[in-house]
Amino acid sequence: MMINKFNSLRSRIFFFFILLLIAVQAISFITSFYSNKRNEQQQLASHLSQAETLLKEEISNRNYYLTAFTEISATDTELRKEFFASTPNFSIALNNHRKRIDADIALAIGIDGMILGELLVKDSNREIKRVFTGNQINQPFEHTEWLKDQPNSVFYSNNDEIYQLILTPVLDKLEVIGHIGLGYSLNNKLANELSNLTSFNVGFILENKQELNWLSFNADIKNHDVVKNSVSPLSPQYSESIVAENYQLGRVGNWQLSASIFQLHSNLIAAIIQDGWNLLILIFITLGVSLIGAYFIASSVTEPVRRLVKISKGIAKGNYHLDTHVGDTHELNQLAEQFGKMIEAIKSRENEITEQAFLDSLTGLPNRNQFNRDMHGISKPFLLCQVNIRRLSEINDTLGHDVGDEVIQEVAIRLQKLNKPIFHTSGNGFLIRFDDESIDNIKNCVQTITRVIEPSFIYQNITIHLQVNIGVTASDGWAQTNQLLKEVDAAMQIAKRQNLLYQMYDRQIDLNTLDRLQLVNRLKGAIEHDEFTLYYQPKLNLTNNIVEEVEALVRWNHPVNGLITPESFIHIADQTGQMTALSHWVVNKAIEQYFAWQAEGLDIKIAINISPENLLDDEFCYQLIEKLCGDNNLQEALCLEITEDAFVDHNSKAVENIKLLRKNGIYLSIDDYGTGYSSLAQLKNLPVQELKIDRCFIQHLVKQPQDKLIVNSTIQLSHQLGLSVVAEGVEDQETLDWLTEHNCEKAQGYFISRPLPALDFAQWLSSSKFSLAQIGTQPIESEQQSLKQVNFKQS
């Protein structure tokens, strides 16, 4: 029965309310307790600091007061006359000045250090003071070092009392004729005044290493242990019960004079202790009242809450047509009204979520989720096309993402004219499903897409030519959605990479993609494990029939796939950020081979290709200059071949670095000339020494009159610009003879030799019909160079 009662909502609210109140009050009490502890220490320190400040200020004020009045007294004419009298009598003059400030001592000291007048107050603690003449008149003053040209504050011992004394010079016609002094006794009266001012017990003590004496103290501590036992309140036995501080005033002979302030610890924190008890009482009262209130609150809340729980369960089941009235309590009805608003908000949000989940926010087209949903109910054959907008990233970069969004929306509008199921699945990608279509109708489907896409799009007087790449896959129905998406995306990527309008999916694409992925994963390790090798293709000097130069071409000696040409991995290295490491390896090997040939007596120049991105990298150029233009003087031994895209696509920065390389003596050649958009007019502004005509103009040279015309014109214009010419792709003797006849300086191609590894190249050199460039019989010592990373693009 007790368990059932505890399981009721009212009982749980009540008991948890009790636990909460106890926890809150406990935390409050503990927090307050430790806070009081901290306040106690802070308050003790604050009281002590305030008392010390007031004590110091009072001593300082007395000193200032004495100084000011003594200086005024020193100017008194009657007082000065007594210093010149044959039988001076200072009693009347000194007493007049003493009475004005109620001083406890007055002194007149001659220029010779003799005491001329001395007045003392008998029992300085009384209100009515009796003055008598001291017994040191006509005796030398013990502390002549105190007699200075300026007022001097000292603590003076006389007649068993310590005085705070100010000694001031008396002047006549700017000459010191003596000194007068006025002072107050550090007596019980002063201690009582300071005690009332600071709320601390105050006393003055004299102490040395062996002894401590209380001079004076306030009346409340007359019978205190520290006075009766002549000990300091800072003694260890009082550290727990007394808060004290000694303020050093000065020295009196061999004794240290200090003002001591102290107070009982319990007196200072009495208010804090009382506040603690008050807080504890308040906590218990609050707890009791809260428990009573908790019981009534739990009872009144139970029924409306049960009603709200029922409403919540209905909402959870999707029932949004519920009566939310829960009783006559205004606040709970307000909560119920909010439940009603929440129901409407949930309904609206569910609709929005459904729309956002299955519709694209930019185009309003169904998205990938809707595509997946639609595919569940299709059992007939269809063609699936993935359309990718070309150059969208360039539009975003040049015209802004707003224009890019406009292009996407325009393409979406045009594709909807096809009246086919269309889905916007990525930033620049669309899926189009051609139902009841087969592989035989691929071209018709693609033409249907291009017809609506091809018309130019004009945006704010800017004409944008829309182009797409299309991947296509076919299904006979009941295909897995993820597999379809994988196939169509793979086909589209091939179309995009090879700049095709469309690409039909076949299984070989997956195999190529897998091979590519394996190359991507292994490339970094291949560089680190030295799996690459260099092949060398000779360049023949046509003027003397001598092989003077080779081009270094990198190959990947893959442990599984065998020898891989650069076309399969250079693009991967560039995309994965491994080009720097690969180029570092290539340049090291090329320089090593150069020194090896030098050691064999062969003077063979090596050409290395670099990419356009290299010329945009200032650090690369400086590292290259440091490597080639150092102690080895390799700037003429290694030629850098630059594709014309380097200065066409990246004009300013690339040209700047090309000039920097040439300024440092590095030999430069323009590679693959004629395949890009450059002209000889552009080349005239570049500090290059050589132009290399692309193989597409050389391979069929003897059969194509147009190629002859282009090559002949290029050779002549290059010579007029001071450039030597290399013909790449020589496949026969007739082409070689033609090039020689038309004054082409160098030739390269399979007719002369295929690219060969270093060992095979050495054998070819020994059996070749061509002459070799040699440096004589004197050997050249080979060196192992410490190379820095540079970034080369090999082809």
N, C-alpha and C positions, 0 to 999 in steps of 0.2 A: 504493500500500500504506500509506503514511504517512497519507494522507487518511482511509482506512477506519479506521485505528487511532484517529485523532483523533475520528472520528464515533462511536466506541463510548462508551457511558455511563460506563464506568470511566475512560477517558482524559479525557473532558470533566470529570468530577468532580475528577479529579486536577489537571488544568491550571487549572480554575477555582478550585480550592482554593489552588493556588500563587499565582494572581493576587490572590485575596482576601487571602492571608497577606501578600504583598508590599505590597498597598495598605494593609492594617491596620497593618503594621509601619512603613511609610513615614509614614502619618498619625501614628502614635504617636511616631515619631522627630521629625517636624517639630513636632508639638505640644509634645513635651518640650523640643526645642531652643529654641523661642520662649518656652516657660514658664521655662526656665532663664535666658534673657535677661531676662525680667521679674523673676524671682527675684533675679538678679544685681543689678539696679538697686535692688530693694526691700531686699536684704540690705546693699548698700553704704549706702543711706540709713539703714537700721536700725542698723548698726554705728556710723555717724557720730553718729546721734542718741543712742545709748546712751553713747558715749564723751563726748559733750558734756555729757550729763546727769550722768555720774559726775564729770567735771571740776568742773562748777558746784557739785555737792553737796559735793565735797571742799573747795573754796575756801570755801563757805558754812559747812561744819562747823568749819574752822579759825578762821574769823571768830567763830563762836558760842563756840567753846572759849576763844579769847583774850578775848573780851568778858566771859564769865562769870568767868574767873580774875582778870582785871584789876580787876573790880568787887570781888571778894573781897579782893584785895591792898590796894585803896584803903581798906579798913576796918581795916587793921592798925594797932594803937596805936603800936608802935615806929616804924613808918614815918611816922605823923603827927607824932611828937615831933621828928623830924629837920627838919620844916618850920618848927618854932619855935626850933630851936637856933641859937645865935649863929654857930657854925662847923659847919654841917651836914655829915655824912658819910653819904652814901646808899649807899656801895659794898656794905656788908655786907647791909643790908636789901634792897636791890634784887636782889643776887645770890641771896639766899635765895628770893625769889619767882621769879626767873628760872629757878633750877634745878628748881623744882617742875614746870614745864611744858616745861623744856628750850628756853626761848626763845632767840633769836639776838640780841636787843637789849632793853635795859631803860633807861627814861628817867624822871627826876624833874624836873619843871618847876615853878618857883615861881609865886606869884600874879602876880609882876611880869613873867613871861614869860622869866625867866632859867633856863638849864639848871643844875640843882643836882646832878644825878647822871646818869652815862652809862656803861653797860656794854655792850661789844660782844664777840661771839664771833669769834675768829680762825679763818678757814677753816671756815665752817658746814657744809661737806659731810662733815667727818670725824665719826666716831662719838664719839670723845673730844674734847671741845671745850675750848679754852683761852680764858679770858675776860680782857679788858684794859679799862682805863678809857679812855673816849673823850677826845678833845681839845677838846670844845666846852663843858666845865664852866665855869660862871660867864660864859658867853656867851649873848646873847639867842637864843631859839628862832626859827628863820626863819619858821615857819608858825603864828603866834599865832592865826590865824583858825580853826585846828583845835581850839583849846582852848575847849570848850563845857561846859555844865552837865550834859550827858549823855555817855555813852560814844560815841566817834567813831572809825569805821573809816577808815583812810587807807593809801595806799601811799607809803612814805617812802624817799627816796634818801639814803644815808649811806655813806661809805667805799667807793664804787663798787659798792654792793649796793642792791637794792630790797627793802624789808621790808613785809610785811603787818602794820600797826601798829594797835593799839587804844589810844587815849588816853582815860583815865577821870579825872573830877575826884575830888580828895580833900577830904572834908568834915570840918569840926569845928564842932559845934553848928550844923549846917545851913548853915554858911558855907564857900564854896570857899576852901581855903588853898593849892591847887596841883594839879598833874596828874601822874599816873604813866602810863607807856606800856610795853607789852610787845608783842613782835612776832616773826614768823618771816621768815627770808630766803627769797625766791623763788629757790632755788638748784638746782643739778643734782640734789641728793638728792631734793628735792620733785618734780622732773621725772621722776626714775627711779621714784619711788613711784606717781606718776600714770600713767606709762607701763605699769607692771605691772598697775595697776588697770583701765585702759581697753583694753589691748592695742594702743594707738596710740602713736606717737612724740609726745612732749610737750616743748614748750619755751616760754620766756617771752621776748617781744621788745618792744623800744622802737622806735617808728617815728614819723616825721613825713613831710611831703611830699617831702623830699629824701633821707632816710636811714633805714636800718633796722639795728638792732643786736640780736644774740641775747644775752640776759643769761645764760640757763642752758638746759640741755636734757638729755635722757636720754642715756646713754652710747652707745646704738646709732647715733645720728645724728651722732656727733662728726665723722666724715669725709664726711657727706652734703653734696651740692652746695649745698643750701639754707643750711647753716651756713657752709660754706667761702666761699660767694659772698655771704653776708649778704643773702639774698633771701627773700621770703615764699613759703611752699608754695602759696599761691593764685595765684602768677604764671602767666600763660598757657602758658609753656613746660612746666609740669608738669600741665596740666589733664587730659591723657590717662593719665598714669602714676601720679598721686598723687590720693588722696581727702583733702581737708583742710578745716579750718574754723578761723577765728580768733575767740576769745571775748574781747571787750573787758572788761578788769578796771577800768580807770580811767585817770586822767591823772597823770603825774609831770612837773610843770613844763609845758614845751611839747611833751612827748612823750606819745604814746598807748601805754599799757601793755596788752598783750594776751597771752592764753595761746593757743598754737597747737597744734592736734592734727592729725596727718596720718599716713597709712599708704600703702604701695604698693598700687595697685589689684590687682595679681596676688596679693598675700598674702591679701587679703580674700576673693577668689573662687576660691581654689585648691580648696576643697572642692567647689564647684559644678562646676568643670571636671572634677574627678575623677569626680563623679557622672555627668556627661555621657558620659565614656568608658566607665564601667561599664555605663550604659544601652545604649550602642551595641553593646558586646560581648554583653550579654544578648539584644538584639534578634537578632543574627546566630545565636546559639545556639538561640534559640526558633524562628527561621525554619527552621534545618536540621532540628531535631527534628520540627517541624510538617510539613515536606515528606515526611519518612519516614512519619509517621503518616498523612498524606493518602493516600499510595499504598496502604497497607494498608486504610484505611477505604473507599476507592473500590472496591477489589477485593472486600471483604466485603459491601458494600452492593449491588453490581450485580445479583446474581441475585434477591434478594428484591424489589428495586425493579422489576425487569422483570416479576416476577409481579404486583406491585401495579398496574403500568401496564396489564397485561392485564385485571386486575379492573376498573380504572377504565373501560376501553374497554367492557367488558361492561355496566357501570352506565349509561354514556352511551347504549347501545343499548336500554336498558330491561330488561336481563337482571339481575334481582335474586336469582337462584338460583345463586350462585357459591360455590365453596370458597375461603375466605379464608386458609387456612393457607399460610404462605410459607417455612417452614423451622424451624430449631431456635433461631434468635436470639430471645431473650425480648422484647427491645424491639420488634423488627419484628413479632413475633406480636401484641404489644399493639396496634401500629398496625393490623395486619390485623383484629384484633378490633374496633377502632374503625371500620374500613371496613365491617365487618358491621353494626355499630350504625348507621352512616351510611346504609347501604342501607335498613334498616328505617325510619329517620327520613325519608329521601327518599320512600319509599313512603307513609308517613303524611302527610307534608307535601303531597305531590301530591294526595292525596285531600282534604286540607283546602283546598288552593288551588282545586281543582275545585269543591268545595262553596261556598267563599266567592265564587268567580267567577260562579256561576250561581244561588246562593241568597241571599236577603236575611237578614242576621244578626238583625234585629229581629223579623220576622214568620215567618221560615222559609219564605216563599213564593219561587217563582222570580223572578229579577230581570230587568233589561233584557237582559243577555247571554243568558239562557235564552230570552227572548222572541225575540231575533234568531235564535237557533239553531232554535227551533221553527218560525219562519216559513218556513224554507227548504223544508220538506217539505209545505206546504199549497198545494193547488191548487183547493180548493172555495170558494164564496162564504162570507162571514162579515161580521158587524158587530163593530167594535172600539170599546169604550167606555173612556174615561179618566175615572175617578172621583176627584174632588178633595174632601178633607174641608174644609168651611167652618169658619172661625174657629179653626183649630188654633193659629195664632200667638197669639190671645188666650188660649187655654187654657194655652199654654206660658208666657205672660207673667204670668198671674194665679195659676195653680195649680202651675206648674213643668213642666219638660221631662219629669219622670218620669210625670206624669199624661198629658202629651201622648203619650208612648210607649205608655201603657196604652190610650189612645183608638185609636191606630194599630193596636195588636194586636187590640183588640176589633173594629174594622172588618174587619180581615183574617179573623178567625174567622167573622164574619157572612157575608162575601162567599164564603167557602169552602162555605157551605151551598148555594150556587147550583150546585155541581158543574160549574163551567165552568173553562176555563183562566184562571187569575188570576195576575197578576204585580205585584209591588211595585217600582215603577220610580223613585220619589222619596220624599221625606219624608212628604208627605201625598197622594201620587198612586198609583192602582192602575189597571192595565189588565185588562179583562175581554173575552174573545173569545167571541162567540156564533156558533158554527159553523152553517152552513146556514141563516142568517137573512138577510133582505133589508131594504130600507128600509121596506117595508110593515109590518114588525114592530117598528119602533123603540120605539113607545109601550109595547108589551108588555115589551120588554127593560128599558126604564127602570123600569117599574112593578115588575118582578121585583127590580131592584136596590133600589129605595126600600122595598119591603116588608121586606127583611131589615135595612135600615139604620135605619128610622124609630123603632123602639122605643128608649126612653130608656136611657141607660147610667148605672148607679149605681156610683160609685166612692167608697168611704169616706164613705157617707151624702151624697154630692154627686151630684145628678141632672144629667146632661149630655145635652142634646137634640142628637142627631147629625143634621147636614144635609150635603148634598153638592151639588156642581155636576158635571154630566156632559157631556163632549164625545163626539160619536158620528161615526164615519165608516164607510163601507161599502167592501167589496172583493169583486170577483168571482173572486179567486184570483190567485196569482203577483204580488202587489203588492210594490213595493219597501218594505222595512221602514222606512227613514228617512223616506220620503214619508208612509207611514201615520202614523208618530209625529208628524210635522209637522202633518198634517191634524187628527188627533184632539186635539192640544194646542192648536191654533188655535181649534177649536170650543169646547174647555173654557174657554179664556181669555175668549171672548165670553160664555159662560154665566156665568162668574164676575163679569165686569165689569158685565153687565146684570142680575145677580142672578136668573138663570134656573135652573130645575131641570136642563134639558139643552139642548144646541144641536147641530143636525146640521150637519156640514161642507158648505159649498159653495164654489165657486171665488171668489165675491165676498169671502169672508173673507180670502183671500190678498191680493186687491187692496186691501181696507181695511187689512190689516196692512202692506202695502207702503207705502200712503199714510201710515200712521201713522209708520212708520220714517223715511220721507222728512221728515216734519214734525219728528220728534225730531232728526234730523241737521241740519236747517236752522234750528231755532228760535233758537239762540244768535246765529248770524250775522244772522238777521232783526232781532233787537233792535239789534244793533250797526249795521246798515245802515238803520235807521229805516223798516222795512217795515210798521210798525203805524200805525193811525190811530184817532182817537176819534170815535164817533158820540154824538149828544146827543138824549135823549128828554125832552120838556118835562113838567113837573108843573104842573097847573092849580090855582090857589087857588080853591076853590069858593065862598068867601065874597065875593070881589070880582071873580071871572072874569078874574084877571090871572095870566100866566105869570111866576112869581117864581123858579123853580128848574128845573134839568135834571139828569138822571142821565147820567153819562159811562160809555159802554160801549165796550170795546176791540174792534177788528177787525184781522185780519191781511190786508193787501193782498199776497197771495202772487203772485210774478211769473209762476207757471205756472198755479196752481189758481184764481187770482182772489181774490175777497173771502171770507175764512174767518171763520165766527162763533166765539165763545169756546168753545162746547161741544166743538169739535174740537181745541183746543190748550191750554186752561187746565189740564186734567188732566195733560197732557204737561209743561207748565211746572212744575207742582207736583211731579211725580215726578222730573224731571231737575234740579231745583235752580235753574231759571231764573226762578222767580217773583219773586225779589228784583229782578233786572235788569229784567224786564218791568214790575213795579210802579213801579220808579224812573222808567221812561220814561213811564208813564201819569200819574203825579202831576205830573211836569214839564209835560206837555202840558196837563193840566187847569188848572194854575195859569197857564200862558201864555195859555190861552184866556180865563180869568177876567179877567186884566188887559186883554186885547184888547177884551172886551165893555165893561169899565169905561171904556176909552178912547173907546168909541163911545157912552157915556152909558147903557149898559144895566146894571141892577143885578140880575144873575142869579146865583143861588146854584148851586153844582155839587155833586152827590152822588156819592161814590165808594164802591165796595164793598171791604171788607176781609175776609180769611178768618179762620177760627178760629185757624189756626196763627199768624197775626200777633199775636193777643192773648196768646199764650203766650211771645212774644219780648220781653223787657224792653228790649233795645237798640232794637228797632223802635219801641216806644212812645215812648222818649225822643227818638229821631230825629224822629218825627212831631210831638211837642210842640215841639221846637226849630224845625221848619220852619213849622208853622202858627201858632205863638204868638210868632213873632219880630217884627221891625219891621213886617212886612206886615199883621199882625193878621188872619190868614186863618181863625181858629178859628170864626167865624160864617159866613164866606163858603163854606167847604167842609164838607159834611155827610158823616159816615162811616156807611155802612150795614153793620150787623153781622147775620149770620144767627143765628138762635136756637140753632143747634148750638154756637155758640162758648161759651155759658155753660152749656148742658145737658151736653155731653161733657167740658168742661174747666172745671169749676165754679170752683174756688178761684183759680187763677192768672188765668184770663180775667176773672173778675169784678174781681179786684184791679186789673188794668190798665185795664178799662173805667172804673172809678172814678178812676184816675189821669188818664185822658184827659179825663173830664168836669171834674175838679178844675181843669184848666188851660183850661177854657172851650170845649172842642171839642164841637160839636153832634153828637149820636149818634142813630141810628135803628135799630130792629129790623127786618130785612128778611125777607121770605118767611114772615111769621108765620102759623102754622097748619099748616105742613108738617112741623114737628118734634114734639118731645115737651114743649115748654115750655108754661107756662100764665101767665095774667095774675098769678097769685099769685107766680110767680117773678119776673115783671117788676117788681113793686112794690119789690123790693130793688135794682134796677139804676138808676143815674142817667142814664137815657135820656130823650130829649124827644119821641120820635116812634115810632109803630108802623105798619108797612107790611103791609097784609093781602095775602096771596098771591093771584095771579091765578086760582087754581083755585076760589076762592069768589066771584069777581067776574064771570068770563066768562059764566056762565049765571044771573046773580043774579035777573033778572026772571022767569025761568021756573022757578026752584027755590025753593020756600018754605023749605026747610031752609037754603039758603044765605042767604036774607034774614034768617032768625032768627039764624044764626051771626054774620053781619056786623053786624046791628043791635046784638046783645048785646056784640060786641067793641067797637064804637064807644062805647057807653054806659059800659062798664067802663073803657075807656081814658081817657075824659074824667074819670071819677071819680078815676083815678090821676094825672091831670094830664098825660096824653099827647095829642098831636095825632095824627090818623089819616090815612094815605095809602092809597088804594085803587088797586091795580095790576091792569091787564088790562081797562080800560074799552073796550068794543067798540061801544057805540051810545049814542044820546042818551037813551034811556029809562033805561039804567043810570046815566048821569051825573045825570039829574034825580032818580032815587031816592036816590043818594048825597048830593046837595045837600039834599034834603028831610030826610034823617036826620043832618044836621050833620057829615058827613065833611069834613075840612078841605081835603084835596088829592086829585086824581085823576090817573092816568097810564095811558096805553094808546093803541092804534092809532087809536081814534076821535078822539083829540086830535091825535096825530101819531106816525108811526113814528120810530125812531131815525134821525137825519140827521147827515151830516158837517157841519162848522162852516160851510162856505160855503152849503150847501143850507139849513141851519138859519136863516141870516141872511135868505134869501129867504122862508122860511116865516114868519118873524117879521113881515116887511113886508106879507104878504098874509093873515095869520091873522085870524080873526074875534075872537080873544081879545086882550085888552089886554096890554101889556108893562110890566114893572117898569123904571122909568127913574130916573136919579139927577140929572136936571136937565140943563141945558145946559153946565154947567162941565165941561170935559174932565178926565179923570183920567189922569195920565201913566203909561204902561205901563212896566214894569221887566222886565229879564231877570234871573231869580233864580239864584243859585248854590245848587243843590239837593243835599242829602245823600241817600244811598240809604235808602229805606224799602220795606216789603214789603206790597203790596196784592194782594188776590185780586179780579180783575174777573170779572163774569158777563155 
